[in-house]
Amino acid sequence: MAGRPRFLCGVVEGFYGRPWSMEERRLLFRWLERRGLNCYMYAPKDELKHRLLWREPYTEHEAAQMQSLIEAAQEHGVEFIFAISAGQDMVFSSAGDRLLLQQKLRQVAAMGCRAFALLFDDIDPCMCRADRNVFTSLAEAQASVANEAYQELGQPSVFLFCPTEYCSSLCSPSPGQSRYLLTLGRELLPAIGVIWTGPKVVSQELSAMLLEEVEGVLGRRPIIWDNLFANDYDCRRVFLGPYTGRAPGLMPQLCGLLLNPNCELQANFIPIHTLGSWFRSELESCAHPDHAGTETAATLGDSQGPWEGSYSPQEALELALLDWVAEINQHALETGGRALLHPSAGCEGGAGLQPGTAGWQEATPGPQTHDAAPRGADQRSPETCSMTPGEGRRKVTLVPKKDSGSRTPTGSQQSPPADGDQLASASGTSCKPSSAPPSTVGSAQPAGAPVTGETFCSLETPTCCSSGADNSQSPLLDTSNARGGDGNLPQPPGSPQPGADASPVTTTPLTDGAGASPVPTAPLTDGTSDSPVPTTPLTDGVDASSDPMALLTDGTSASPGPTAPLTPEEATSIHMAPLAPEAARSGYMTPRFLEEARSDSNDPLTMEEVRMLVELFYLPYHHGPQAQRLLEHLQWLRANSPSVGVPATAPNSCEGARWRGRAQSFQLLCAQTCHLHSRFVCSAGQALLYDLHPYLWDIRNMLLAASAFILWLDGHLLCDPDPTGNWRSCFGWCQSITAPLFPREDAEPWAHRGGLFGELQALLPVGNSCDLFYHPPPLFPSRQLYLLRPLLPQDKGELYRMCREGLDCDPSVADVLVAHPDLLGDRLLGSFLHLSPEYTFVLEDEGGPCGYAAGALCAEGFLRERASNWLPAMRHKYPRELGVGGPALGQDALEEALLFFHAEPPAVPLPVLRRFPSLVQLGTAPRVLDVGASCSLAVCLLSALRANGSRGVFCQVSATDQQQLSFYSKLGFVALPVPWPSSPGARLLGRLL
């Protein structure tokens, strides 16, 4: 029998999902050797012959690959531990199963492997009848199999055993009283090491006291399987922070420590680097100078700098950041800079795309099926992620539960292994054709027949009306400084320099429950702020007033009495809701990175940019400073938003100024993160980009919507001088709609679904509508920078030009467009810009406005006003004779526009208006190919409508426009099963909020 093994410290590939490729593992071995780590365990859960088909021997080709992998590990001084997971269907009393297991282990031993592990985690603890007739307990059965395999292999120096109860939370009633662990400690041969994860599956801390208890029960020092960085339980989280939470001086109480890292290899540089720093620190401070492994410390020399005293996670992080920045930029230079980008990525402002290119196109593989959350975890809506052939489902690492959410952030985003690179793995999804959201060209709804039938809404008695807030009584917002005279976007005060640290951005003191944490990291929050929120009783998120006029409003006066028809000039003007002077002076927070997007696009990533990336995706129980600042600002702005709209002369008007200062700080943080996304796409190497882009893309999309919503809050909310007025419906979402579930203090990290992304989502008014936020990333990342904001009066011309983009080059309509350039714009957007500008959002790139989301809070009042006042003005502006005289128009879109203006508008059925009281419409320019930016448009519009009391929205879509139908369906819209005979060529789609 061999002597006591040396201390093992390294990495275990033990997650659910696509196994790493051979090239990725070779890179891992280089990292391990460089950091002084000495072992690697091969245990990919979804490699077929590791778990599901464990009985089958490796083929000749697979055996050659395995032998090559073992030799590569040994060349780098890394102990290769071969693990097999046979517990799912093994009959422990079966001599045949035992023989097959031993033959499989002997086959690998013949390849040169000297270390082995048997894993019995995440299995059914109940034995079959045949086993119950032979063994008195599961622990006795497993120990019998392990002892026999250990002896058949010649008692190797490293032989590990993972029990079914592998952490304190799985022991009944406790580790010290667990009959299962007590039996294992008594039955297992003393030289067999036992794996342990700590207090929980993902342990925030490891203490000497707990390890002493486990050692006493097992009769040996455990080997830690550390899931601190495992992310296979949540498809929206990745962990880039330092190794932390492990008490100093643990090494004497352990036989080893194996880190189960992120599923994405490139995300593990800092975890592995800081684990090496921890290992070195432990070796240097070990009280046993003859402790095995001290030779490793000697071989490291001074390459890692002086280490005095105990391990410091922050110091280790700083060293790791320096090395990672150098490696990122070196790899980017060696591989030519970056991966394949979106076809528009190299074009200024999207130029180079042919007019008429279908916008919103998304080339993605088929959707990945996600399992439900772990038992006891928050059950959320399905999370659709793509996966490549070879990917299987990912479950909670080492959790003995069969249904846990997963993410491989699009399989295409992983560096795809070459043929033969990996051993047999779970396969298989089919690709499904992509669909595209609406483009503004030719997407107008067909005009229908006159109103008929008694089931339609009467225009005399509205179901929802105005609150009486007439925007016409207030002066228009002075936006002369929103853009410079040259048309360029302004630079806001304090806009960050490219690569600048995020920390100086916060320009307003963090007070009222949102104070900055004095430590570099802060624990995950429950989505609330210490600041009080309105406590007025709510009735389904709507004002409880008995007055039906106070139920819903579109922010304009909607008296049921007739009003005079508009002139064409009045019908095409934009009446913006007023903003406070402070907001007008601060502008719309247009960040400078839209102006100078190309100036540093190809420069190497800076230290501060990489630090910001790490701080966004830090640790499972703690946010990094950048993420914490984002959450603190948004939580405070949400909790204190009723102060907005207070007149400047009011006694508490300073509260509004303070709110706007915090809003500006939040905008700048969002701008930095969006800039980071663009820089990362341009400057990261292919492997790193494909591993981390999906996560950064998600955060960018969320912050686009959140920043636009915060801008909209300042000046567009329904308010009343009386504090008990309409605020209760405006801010119903603050209390009742998106309040997140409060996980227990000792909950596993999957209770915080989505991490930073999930907490930001929960703070939006539509945060409970998960289907709005889960979209697979694009196959080809785009570096395009976007700004999402509320409408400005000067946007009209650019938006109208965008509506003409697909028709400008057609000579058959050139004369018509020259004479009537606003025809399509008036058809698609005119009524919203005039009657409901406060619910219009604009998507802007470096070329100017490129998308819009328009809505009307009270669709009934909006449709009535459009029919009685706006359409008559349009008929005067565009006479019916415009389309007479042969092929004067020559385009269906122009002909449909004239028909829309002159036909009797179809009446929307009354049940639709009652259940879905708000109307929405979205469109983008053909050059917008990033589905994330498009979905952010929808999220900010729906958030604005929900914040002011709407509980449902609908839209009108042509029955033949598959592009629009597909996109709206991705946003959760469904075809409404109501008859609409007045418009047979259109469909009504709706969704609840």
VENVEN-V60854 format. One record per pair of residues at least 4 apart in sequence whose ideal C-beta (glycine too) atoms are under 7 Angstrom apart, sorted by the first residue. I is the first residue (numbers start at 1). J is the second residue. If there is no record, write none. Layout:
i: <I I>
j: <J J>
This chain:
i: <1 1 2 2 2 5 5 6 6 7 7 7 7 7 7 8 8 8 8 8 8 8 9 9 9 9 9 9 10 10 10 10 10 10 10 11 11 11 11 11 11 11 12 12 12 12 12 12 13 13 13 13 13 13 14 14 14 14 14 15 15 15 15 15 15 15 16 16 16 16 16 16 16 16 17 17 17 17 17 17 17 17 18 18 18 18 18 18 19 19 19 19 19 20 20 20 21 21 21 21 22 22 22 22 22 23 23 24 24 24 25 25 26 26 27 27 28 28 28 29 29 29 29 29 29 30 30 31 31 32 32 32 32 33 33 33 35 35 35 36 36 36 36 36 36 37 37 37 38 38 38 38 39 39 39 40 40 40 40 41 41 41 41 42 42 42 42 43 43 43 43 43 44 45 46 46 46 47 47 47 48 48 48 48 48 49 49 49 49 49 49 50 50 50 51 51 54 54 54 54 55 57 57 57 58 58 58 58 59 60 61 61 62 62 62 63 63 63 64 65 65 65 66 66 66 67 67 67 68 69 70 70 70 70 70 71 71 72 73 73 74 79 79 80 80 81 81 81 81 81 82 82 82 83 83 84 84 84 85 86 86 87 87 88 90 91 91 91 91 92 92 92 92 92 92 93 93 93 93 94 95 96 97 98 98 98 99 100 101 101 102 102 102 103 104 105 105 105 105 106 108 109 109 114 115 115 116 116 116 117 117 118 118 118 119 120 120 120 120 121 121 121 121 121 122 122 122 123 123 125 125 127 127 127 127 127 129 131 131 135 135 136 137 138 138 138 139 139 139 139 139 140 140 140 141 142 143 143 143 143 144 145 146 146 146 146 147 147 147 148 149 150 150 150 150 151 155 159 159 159 160 160 160 161 161 161 161 161 162 162 162 163 163 163 164 164 165 165 165 165 165 166 166 166 166 166 167 167 167 167 167 167 168 168 168 168 169 169 169 170 171 171 171 172 173 174 175 175 175 175 176 176 178 178 179 180 181 181 181 182 182 183 184 184 184 185 185 185 188 188 190 193 193 194 194 194 194 195 195 195 196 196 196 196 196 197 197 197 197 197 198 198 198 199 199 200 201 201 201 201 201 201 202 202 202 202 202 202 204 204 205 206 206 206 206 206 206 207 208 208 208 208 208 209 210 211 211 211 211 211 212 212 213 214 214 215 215 215 215 218 221 221 221 222 222 223 223 223 223 224 224 224 225 225 225 226 226 226 226 227 227 227 228 228 229 229 229 229 229 229 230 230 231 231 231 231 231 232 232 232 232 232 233 233 233 233 233 234 234 234 234 234 234 235 235 235 235 235 235 235 236 236 236 236 236 236 237 237 238 238 238 238 238 238 239 239 239 239 239 240 240 240 240 240 240 241 241 241 241 241 242 242 242 242 242 242 243 243 243 243 243 244 244 246 246 248 248 248 249 250 251 251 252 252 252 259 259 260 261 261 262 262 263 263 264 264 265 266 266 266 266 267 267 268 269 269 269 270 270 270 270 270 271 272 273 273 273 274 274 274 274 274 275 276 277 277 277 277 277 278 278 279 280 280 280 280 280 281 281 281 281 282 283 283 283 283 284 284 285 286 289 294 295 296 300 304 305 311 312 313 314 314 315 316 317 318 319 320 321 321 321 321 322 323 324 324 325 325 325 325 326 327 328 328 328 328 328 328 329 329 329 330 331 331 332 332 332 332 332 335 335 337 338 338 338 338 338 338 339 339 339 340 341 341 341 341 341 341 341 342 342 342 342 342 344 344 344 344 344 344 345 345 345 347 347 347 348 349 349 349 350 350 350 350 353 353 353 355 355 355 355 355 356 356 356 357 358 358 358 358 359 359 359 359 359 359 359 359 360 360 360 360 360 360 360 360 360 361 361 361 362 362 362 363 363 363 364 364 364 364 364 364 365 365 365 365 365 365 365 366 366 366 366 366 367 367 367 368 368 368 368 368 368 369 370 370 370 370 370 371 371 371 371 371 371 372 372 373 373 373 373 373 373 373 374 374 374 374 374 374 375 377 377 378 378 378 380 380 381 381 383 383 384 384 385 385 385 385 385 386 386 386 386 387 387 387 387 388 388 388 388 389 389 389 390 390 391 391 392 392 393 394 394 394 395 395 395 396 396 396 399 404 408 409 409 409 409 410 410 410 412 413 413 413 413 413 414 414 415 415 415 417 417 435 435 435 436 436 436 437 437 437 437 438 438 438 438 438 438 439 439 439 439 439 440 440 440 440 440 440 441 441 441 441 441 442 442 442 443 443 443 444 444 444 444 444 444 445 445 445 445 446 446 446 446 446 447 447 447 448 448 448 448 449 449 449 450 451 451 451 451 452 455 455 456 456 456 457 457 457 457 457 457 459 460 462 462 462 463 463 463 464 464 464 464 464 465 465 465 465 465 465 466 466 466 466 466 466 466 466 467 467 467 467 468 469 469 469 470 470 471 471 471 471 472 474 475 476 477 477 477 477 478 479 479 479 481 481 482 482 482 482 482 483 483 483 483 483 484 484 488 489 489 489 490 490 491 491 492 492 492 492 494 494 494 495 495 495 496 496 496 496 496 498 498 499 499 499 500 501 502 502 502 502 502 503 505 505 505 505 506 506 506 507 507 507 508 508 508 508 510 510 510 510 511 512 512 512 513 513 513 513 514 514 514 514 514 514 516 517 517 520 521 521 521 521 522 522 522 523 523 524 524 524 524 525 525 526 526 527 527 527 527 528 529 529 529 531 531 531 533 533 533 534 534 534 534 534 534 536 536 537 538 538 538 538 539 540 541 541 541 541 541 541 541 542 542 542 542 543 543 543 543 543 545 550 552 552 552 552 552 553 553 553 554 554 554 554 554 554 554 555 555 555 555 556 558 558 558 562 563 563 565 565 565 566 566 566 566 566 567 567 568 568 568 568 569 570 571 571 571 571 572 572 572 572 573 574 574 574 574 574 575 576 576 577 577 577 578 579 579 579 579 580 580 580 581 581 582 582 582 582 583 583 583 586 586 588 588 588 589 589 589 590 590 591 592 593 593 593 593 594 594 594 597 597 597 597 601 601 601 602 602 603 604 605 605 605 605 605 607 608 609 609 609 610 611 612 612 612 612 613 613 614 614 615 615 615 615 616 616 616 616 616 616 617 618 618 618 618 620 621 623 623 623 623 624 625 626 627 627 628 629 629 630 630 631 631 632 633 633 633 633 633 634 634 634 634 634 635 635 636 636 637 637 637 637 637 637 638 638 639 640 641 641 642 642 643 643 643 643 644 644 644 644 644 645 645 646 646 646 646 646 647 648 649 653 654 655 656 657 658 659 660 660 661 662 663 663 663 664 665 666 666 666 667 667 667 668 669 670 670 670 670 671 672 673 673 673 673 674 674 674 674 674 675 676 677 677 677 677 678 678 678 679 680 680 681 681 681 681 681 682 684 684 685 686 687 688 689 689 692 693 693 693 694 694 695 696 697 697 697 698 698 699 699 699 700 700 701 701 701 701 701 702 702 702 702 703 704 704 704 704 704 705 705 705 705 705 705 705 706 706 706 707 707 708 708 708 708 708 708 709 709 709 709 709 711 711 712 712 712 712 713 716 716 716 717 717 717 718 718 718 719 719 720 720 720 723 726 727 728 729 729 730 730 732 732 732 733 733 733 733 733 735 737 737 738 738 738 738 738 738 740 743 743 743 747 752 753 754 754 756 757 758 759 761 761 762 763 764 764 765 765 765 766 766 766 766 766 766 769 769 770 771 772 772 772 772 772 775 775 775 775 778 778 778 782 782 784 784 785 785 786 786 786 786 787 788 788 788 788 788 789 789 789 790 791 791 791 791 791 795 795 795 796 796 797 798 798 798 799 799 799 799 799 800 800 800 800 802 802 802 803 803 803 803 804 804 804 804 805 805 806 807 807 807 807 807 808 810 812 812 812 813 813 813 813 813 814 815 816 816 816 816 817 820 822 823 823 823 823 824 824 824 825 825 826 826 827 827 828 829 829 829 830 831 831 831 832 832 832 832 832 833 833 834 835 835 835 835 835 836 836 836 836 839 839 839 839 839 839 839 840 840 841 841 841 841 841 842 842 843 843 843 843 843 843 843 843 844 844 844 845 850 850 850 850 851 851 851 851 851 851 852 853 853 853 853 853 854 855 855 855 855 855 856 856 856 857 857 857 857 858 858 859 859 859 859 859 860 860 861 862 862 863 863 864 865 865 866 866 867 867 870 871 871 871 872 873 874 874 875 875 878 878 878 880 880 882 883 883 883 883 889 889 891 892 893 894 895 896 897 898 899 906 906 907 908 908 909 909 910 911 911 912 912 912 912 912 912 913 915 916 916 916 916 917 917 918 918 918 918 919 919 919 920 920 920 921 922 922 924 924 928 928 930 931 932 933 935 935 936 937 938 938 939 940 941 942 942 942 943 944 945 945 945 946 946 950 951 951 952 952 952 952 953 953 953 954 954 954 954 955 955 955 956 956 957 957 957 957 957 957 957 958 958 959 959 959 961 962 963 964 965 966 967 968 968 969 972 973 973 973 974 974 974 975 975 976 976 976 978 980>
j: <155 191 155 156 157 157 158 292 293 251 255 256 291 292 293 38 39 79 223 255 256 258 37 38 39 256 257 279 32 37 38 39 40 78 258 28 32 40 258 259 261 272 41 43 225 258 259 260 19 20 41 42 43 44 41 43 45 260 397 45 230 232 260 263 394 397 45 46 232 393 394 395 397 406 46 232 263 391 392 394 406 408 390 391 408 411 414 425 44 46 47 422 425 24 25 265 415 417 421 422 26 65 69 421 422 27 421 28 265 415 29 69 30 72 31 265 32 40 265 33 40 72 73 76 78 34 76 35 272 37 40 76 78 76 77 78 272 273 276 276 279 280 296 299 300 275 276 279 77 78 79 296 78 79 81 73 78 80 81 81 83 117 258 80 81 82 83 50 83 85 117 119 50 51 392 425 426 423 424 425 52 53 424 425 426 53 54 56 58 423 424 54 84 85 85 88 84 85 86 104 100 103 104 107 62 63 66 107 63 64 65 420 66 423 424 67 107 111 68 69 420 423 70 108 111 71 111 112 72 73 74 80 111 112 113 75 112 76 78 80 80 115 158 113 115 115 116 117 158 160 108 113 116 117 119 104 105 118 119 90 101 120 123 123 97 97 128 130 131 131 135 141 142 144 145 130 131 134 135 98 99 100 101 102 145 148 103 104 105 149 106 149 152 107 108 109 116 149 153 110 113 113 153 156 156 158 153 156 159 160 162 146 149 161 162 142 162 163 164 162 164 166 398 400 398 399 400 164 400 138 164 131 132 135 138 141 133 135 141 140 141 140 183 142 164 180 143 180 183 184 187 144 183 187 145 146 147 184 187 188 148 149 150 161 188 192 151 188 189 152 153 155 159 189 192 155 191 191 192 193 193 195 223 188 192 193 194 195 166 195 225 181 184 194 180 400 170 171 178 180 181 170 195 196 197 398 196 197 198 199 200 201 174 175 199 210 199 200 201 400 175 178 181 178 177 178 181 213 214 217 213 217 182 217 183 184 185 217 218 186 217 187 188 194 218 217 218 219 192 194 220 223 255 218 220 222 223 222 223 225 214 222 223 224 225 201 203 225 227 398 203 206 224 203 210 748 227 396 397 398 399 748 227 228 230 620 748 749 245 621 245 211 224 245 246 247 250 247 212 247 249 250 253 213 214 215 222 250 253 254 216 253 217 218 222 220 221 222 253 222 253 254 255 254 255 254 255 256 258 254 257 258 258 260 398 257 258 259 260 260 397 398 245 620 239 259 261 262 268 271 260 397 237 238 239 262 263 263 394 395 397 406 396 397 404 405 750 405 407 750 753 754 755 370 383 385 405 406 407 409 407 698 754 755 757 758 754 755 262 264 267 617 692 695 262 617 618 619 620 267 270 613 614 617 618 270 614 618 619 624 270 274 313 316 317 320 271 274 275 278 313 313 619 250 278 285 310 311 285 254 282 286 286 287 288 271 275 397 268 271 267 268 394 408 691 692 691 687 688 691 692 691 692 272 273 324 327 274 317 320 324 614 275 276 277 320 323 278 313 316 317 320 279 280 281 304 311 316 319 282 311 283 284 297 300 304 307 285 307 310 311 286 293 294 296 297 297 307 310 291 294 298 299 300 304 319 319 316 316 317 318 520 319 320 321 322 323 324 325 607 610 611 326 327 328 610 329 605 607 610 330 331 332 605 610 684 685 688 333 604 605 334 335 685 337 338 683 684 685 685 686 602 682 683 684 685 686 689 686 689 690 780 345 346 681 780 781 782 783 778 780 781 782 929 350 353 782 784 927 929 782 783 784 351 352 353 846 845 846 847 784 845 847 927 357 926 927 805 806 808 809 926 441 806 926 926 436 439 926 963 436 439 924 925 926 927 928 929 436 437 439 924 928 929 931 934 967 434 436 929 434 778 931 434 778 779 386 410 434 776 778 779 386 387 388 411 412 429 431 386 429 430 431 432 384 386 776 384 385 386 387 408 429 393 382 383 385 405 406 393 395 403 404 405 406 379 403 377 378 379 380 404 405 750 396 399 401 403 404 750 401 750 751 741 751 753 753 770 770 771 405 774 774 776 407 408 409 410 776 410 411 412 776 391 408 411 429 411 412 414 416 427 428 429 425 427 408 411 425 426 406 406 407 408 399 404 406 401 404 750 404 750 414 413 694 695 777 694 776 777 779 690 691 693 694 777 690 691 686 687 690 421 422 963 966 967 963 966 967 931 934 963 967 443 922 923 963 964 967 443 923 924 926 963 802 803 828 923 924 925 805 806 807 893 926 806 892 893 923 961 964 827 828 893 896 897 900 956 957 958 986 896 958 983 985 986 899 900 903 903 906 982 983 904 906 982 904 456 904 907 982 982 909 910 907 909 910 463 860 907 908 910 913 864 560 560 860 861 860 913 914 551 552 858 860 917 548 549 553 558 858 861 549 553 554 556 557 558 858 861 550 553 718 726 557 553 555 718 556 557 555 556 575 577 575 578 578 576 576 578 579 584 584 792 793 794 490 587 490 587 588 792 794 487 488 489 490 794 488 490 595 590 594 595 587 590 495 592 587 589 590 591 505 507 668 591 592 668 500 505 668 671 672 600 675 606 608 609 608 608 612 626 629 669 672 625 665 668 669 672 510 629 665 661 664 665 658 661 662 665 514 515 516 632 515 531 636 640 529 530 531 636 529 531 632 633 635 636 632 522 628 625 618 622 623 624 622 623 628 621 622 621 622 623 752 631 759 740 742 740 759 762 763 635 635 636 639 636 639 640 639 734 735 642 727 728 731 734 735 724 728 544 728 732 735 736 544 951 729 732 733 736 737 949 951 551 729 732 949 550 551 726 728 729 550 726 857 858 917 949 950 718 857 858 558 836 856 857 858 861 862 577 718 838 857 835 858 861 865 868 868 869 869 872 873 570 571 869 870 873 571 873 572 873 876 877 573 873 834 870 873 874 822 826 830 834 834 793 796 833 834 837 837 793 837 715 716 838 715 583 584 714 715 648 656 715 585 648 586 656 657 660 660 714 715 660 664 711 789 792 664 667 711 594 787 671 596 597 671 675 785 785 787 846 601 678 785 846 678 682 783 682 683 683 683 609 610 679 683 684 611 612 613 676 679 614 615 616 626 672 676 676 680 618 624 624 625 626 627 624 626 627 673 699 756 695 622 623 624 627 749 749 627 628 631 756 628 629 630 631 756 632 633 669 634 669 635 759 636 637 662 665 666 669 638 666 706 760 763 639 763 640 662 641 659 662 663 666 710 734 763 734 659 713 731 727 731 652 655 656 659 656 659 713 714 717 717 719 650 652 653 655 656 653 653 653 657 658 659 660 661 662 663 664 714 665 666 667 710 714 668 669 670 707 710 671 707 710 672 673 674 703 706 707 675 676 677 699 700 703 678 700 703 704 785 679 680 681 696 697 700 682 783 785 683 684 696 689 693 781 782 783 783 688 689 689 690 691 692 693 781 696 697 777 781 698 777 699 700 701 777 932 702 757 703 756 757 704 932 705 932 933 935 936 706 757 760 761 707 708 786 788 933 936 709 764 788 936 939 940 943 710 760 764 711 788 712 788 789 790 841 940 713 764 940 943 944 789 790 716 790 940 944 717 790 838 944 730 947 948 726 730 948 726 727 725 726 727 727 730 731 732 948 949 947 948 736 737 949 737 738 765 946 947 739 765 768 762 763 764 765 767 768 762 747 751 752 751 758 758 758 761 760 761 762 763 767 773 767 767 939 943 943 946 947 772 939 942 943 946 993 972 993 774 972 938 939 942 971 972 931 932 935 970 782 930 931 929 930 845 930 845 846 843 844 845 933 844 841 843 936 937 940 841 842 844 841 795 837 840 841 842 799 842 849 800 833 801 802 848 849 803 825 829 849 852 804 821 822 825 849 850 925 824 825 828 829 808 817 821 824 925 926 926 813 817 824 891 893 817 891 887 890 891 817 889 890 891 894 818 819 820 888 889 894 821 878 826 827 878 894 897 828 893 897 829 830 830 874 897 900 923 833 852 854 834 835 866 870 836 840 854 856 921 837 840 870 856 862 865 866 870 840 855 856 862 854 855 856 857 941 944 945 852 854 852 853 937 940 941 849 852 849 850 851 852 924 928 933 937 848 849 850 850 924 925 927 928 923 924 925 928 934 937 923 922 937 938 940 941 921 918 919 920 941 945 862 918 919 918 945 948 950 862 917 863 913 917 918 919 864 913 865 866 919 867 908 868 869 870 870 871 871 905 874 875 901 905 876 877 878 901 901 902 882 898 901 898 902 898 888 889 895 898 894 895 895 896 897 898 899 900 901 902 903 982 983 982 912 913 978 980 914 915 978 916 954 976 978 988 990 917 952 952 953 954 990 950 952 945 950 952 953 953 954 955 941 953 955 955 937 938 928 934 933 934 934 935 936 937 939 971 940 941 942 971 943 944 945 946 953 993 947 948 950 953 993 950 993 993 992 993 990 991 992 993 990 991 993 976 988 989 990 968 973 989 986 988 961 964 965 968 986 987 989 985 986 985 986 987 965 966 967 968 969 970 971 973 989 973 991 989 990 991 989 990 991 987 989 988 989 990 988 988>
